[in-house]
Amino acid sequence: MVDIGCGGGALVRELAARGARVVGVEVSDEQLALALARADTDAGTDAGTATAARYRVGRAQALPLDDASVDVAIFMRTLHHVPPPDLLAALREARRVLRPGGVVYVTEPLAEGDYYALASLVEDEVEVRRAAQRALGEASRAGLERVTTVEYDVGVSVRDLPSLRARMVSVDPGRAEIFDAHRARIAEAFERLGRPGELPGERRFTVPMRADVLRAAATQGGDADPA
């Protein structure tokens, strides 16, 4: 398997613990730092998990993997982080690294819901999220076809405003300055949009999601194999 845009490596570790051999890919050494630090910890406590989990620096548009080398390519809430002009290239790369019978699994947050309204105060992702959905709708151009699409809601609990800041900045350190500049407005929206959680000060939000399973198309679209 490959987890494209693996972040801190939580999914890689979970899959490896269940017996999968997983490669986590991130765009830079800095973005992989947390995952690698946790991998070092695992090496001392769970040799099997550490062996099954590997990490590589690379981009979705140019995966550092051989052709037909994985059974599952995963975009876990990461496809919309690919620049819109490169979305089909990212899907083509996922297609390229699939073994026969393999699948691409894509989970994407939709540009709606109370948590999106809150997060958009720091970075409005409406266009990139819609671009990701358009690319999935055009998956045949990348040599893929949709097998299954499921929409569902995820509940998100945030302990307090500092926890919200940490959550948002972990995705993009550049958001820290924006968050701090609009802290009062974000604090008001945090209280207004969220529902009371189980802990004092905790707020709960809803994130509408869409998950797609894609497989290699029987015949690729006309521009699926770029020159």
N, C-alpha and C positions, 0 to 999 in steps of 0.2 A: 504494500500500500504506500501511497504518498499523500501526506497532508500538506497541501499547498497553502502557504501562509500560516504556518503552525504556531506563531506567536511564542508563548511561554512553554509550549510542548505538552499541555495538559491532555489533549486528545491523543497525541502520539504515545504518551505514557499509559493512558487507559487502554488503548488498543494493544500495545505491547504486553501489558499485564494479562490480557486475554488470549495471548498466544500468537498475535499477528506480528509479522516483520514489517516495520514501518520506517519510512524516511520522512522527516520533517524538513520542509524547505522554507527559508525566509530570505528576505532581500539583502541582508547585511549581517556582518558579525555582531553588530550592536543589537539588532533585532533578535538574534539567536542567543544572546548572552544569558538570559534567564533560563531558557531551555537547556543550554549546555551546563549551567550551574546545577540544575536539578538532575541532569544526566550523571554528573560527577557524584552526586549524593546517592543516586540509584546504584551506581557501580559499587559503592561500598556496602549497600544494604540488600540489593536484589540484582544479582549478576545476570539472571535470565532476562529481566526487563531491560537492563542496560544494553545487553547484547542485541536484543530485538529492535531497539530504537536507535536510529542514526539521524544525523542532521547534516544538511548541506546548505550552502549559500547559493541562491539562484532566484530567478524570476519566473512567474507563471508563464510568461511569454517565451521563455527559453529554459525549460526545466533541465537540471543537471543530471538527467537520467537517460539510460539507453532506450532505444525503441523496444516496444513490447516487453517491458520489464516489471510491470505491476498489474495486479488484478483489480485494484480499486484506486481511483484518483479522487481525492476529496477536496472540495472547497467549502470549508466550514465558516460561513459568514465572511468570506474573503473575496469572492469574485468581484464585488463592487469596488474593492480597493485597486483593482487593475484599471489603468487609464482607459476610458471608453474606446479610444481608437484601437486598443490592443486586446479587447475582450474576445473577439473571435480567434485571434492568435493564441490566446491562453487556452481556449477550448480545443483548438487544433493540437496544442502541445499535450493536453490531457489525453486526447485521442491517440496521439503518437505513442505515448508510453504504455498504453493499455495492451495487455495480452489478449489473445482471442477469447471472447466470452467475458471480458472485463467490463466494468461499469464506471461511470463518472457520477459521483454523488455531490450535489450542490445544495447547500442550505443558505438562504438569503433572507435577511430582515427586509420587510416591506417598508415603504416610506409612509407609514401611518401608525396611529396608536399614541398613547400618552407618553411612553418613553421616547419615541421618536420626536414628539413635540418638545420634550425637554432637551434631548441631545442636539436638536437642530439649533439651539441657542449658541452652541459652541461651534458646530459645523453642520451646515445644511447639506445633507447628502441626497436630496430628492432626485437630482439629475443622475448621479452615478448609480443609485439603486435602480432607477427606471432603465438606465442603459444596460445594466446587468440582466434585467428581465427581458429586454429586447434581444440581447445576444442569445439568451437561452431559447427565445422564440425562433431564432434564426440558426439553431444548432446544426441544422442540416448542412449549412455552409461550412461547418467545421468537421463534417464527416460523422456527426452524431445524431441520434434521434431520441426524443423523450419517450421513456417507458412509463414512468409514473410521476405524477405531480400531486403533492399533498400540502394543504394549507392548515396551519395550526397556530395557537397562541402559546407564548412562553411567558411565565411570570418571572419578573426580575425584582429582587429585594435589594435595596441599597441602605446601608446602615445609617449614613449621615452624609452631609455635604462633602467632607474630606474624602469619604469613600467614593462618592460620585466622581470627584476630581481625579482620584487615582485610577478609577476605571476608565475614564475617557482619555487620560494622558497616556495610559499604557498602550493604547492603540496608536497614538501619534503624539510624541513629546511636544510637538509644536502647538498642541492645543492648550498647554499650560498657560501661556500668556493670554490667550483669548478667554479662558475660563476665569482667570484672576481679574481681568478687565471688566467682566460682566457678572461678577460674583453675586452682587445683590439681586440682580434680575433672575439669575439661575436659582438662587435660594428661594425666591418667591415662587417660581414655577415648580420647584422641587416639592414644596408644601402643597401647592394648589393642584398639581396634576397627579401626585401620588396618593395612594390609599394607605392608611395606617398599617404598619407591619406588626410582627409579634413583639419586637423589642422597642423600648422607648426611643422615639425619634426616627425609627426605621420607616421607610416608605416603599410601597410595592407598585410596580408598573407592569403593563402588558406590552409585549412585543409581538406583533403579527409576523409570522414566518411563512416561507414557502420552500418546500424541499422538492428537488427534482432528481430522479434517477435517469441517466442517459446511457446509451450503449452505442457501439459502432454501428453506423447505418449500413444497410446492405449494399447501397451504392452511394458514394460520397457526392456532395453537392459540387457544382461547377467550379467554385473557387476554394475548395477545401484543401487543395495541395498547391500553395502559393509558389511562384517561381523563385 
